[in-house]
Each structure stands twice: as C-alpha cells, then as structure tokens.
C-alpha cells in the first residue's frame, strides 16, 4: 500500500494504491497436474479534498502464471 498527497491543484488529491496477489489451486491441462495459478491485483483510489470525496479509481488484474502447489 502506498499513499500520495498532491497539493498543487485547486483541491488537494489523496491517492491510495493497493497491490495484492492470490494463489488459486487449479488444474493445468498443459501439464495434466494440479498447480497454483497466481492472480495479481492493483487498485488505486483518489480522494479530492477538502470534503475528501471519491474522485476516481482504477482496478486491474493480470495472471502471473502457473506454479507448484506448495
């Protein structure tokens, strides 16, 4: 998690960025074995002051690939 405060515009902006990943057990048909599929997620939320209302957000995911179940 990272926090950023921008004060240069007409209103201050507070951005919070979250990064996470999760491993999900799945069947990999290429190797014919149970493996872990990693999915990464990034989210950014922007709040605008002085009332600190939600001003924008982004959410993205990508697949990191298969790996051994451990």
For each residue, the residues with C-beta under 8 A, 3 or more apart:
1: 16 17 18 19
2: 16 17
3: 14 15 16 17
4: 14 15 17
5: 12 13 14 15
6: 9 12 13 14 15
7: 12
8:
9: 6 12 13
10:
11: 48 49 50
12: 5 6 7 9 48 49 50
13: 5 6 9 46 47 48 49 55
14: 3 4 5 6 46 47 48 49 52
15: 3 4 5 6 44 45 46 47
16: 1 2 3 44 45 47
17: 1 2 3 4 42 43 44
18: 1 41 42 43 44
19: 1 40 41 42
20: 40 41
21: 38 39 40 41 64
22: 38 39 41
23: 36 37 38 39 67
24: 36 37 38 39
25: 34 35 36 37 69
26: 34 35 36 37 66
27: 33 34 35
28: 31 32 33 34 35 37 66
29: 32
30:
31: 28 35 66
32: 28 29
33: 27 28
34: 25 26 27 28 69
35: 25 26 27 28 31 66 67 68 69
36: 23 24 25 26 66 67 68 69 70
37: 23 24 25 26 28 63 64 65 66
38: 21 22 23 24 63 64 65 67
39: 21 22 23 24 61 62 63 64
40: 19 20 21 61 62 63 64
41: 18 19 20 21 22 59 60 61
42: 17 18 19 58 59 60 61
43: 17 18 57 58 59 60
44: 15 16 17 18 57 58
45: 15 16 54 56 57
46: 13 14 15 54 55 56 57
47: 13 14 15 16 52 53 54 55
48: 11 12 13 14 51 52 53 55
49: 11 12 13 14 52
50: 11 12
51: 48
52: 14 47 48 49
53: 47 48
54: 45 46 47 57
55: 13 46 47 48
56: 45 46
57: 43 44 45 46 54
58: 42 43 44
59: 41 42 43
60: 41 42 43
61: 39 40 41 42
62: 39 40
63: 37 38 39 40
64: 21 37 38 39 40
65: 37 38
66: 26 28 31 35 36 37
67: 23 35 36 38 70
68: 35 36
69: 25 34 35 36
70: 36 67
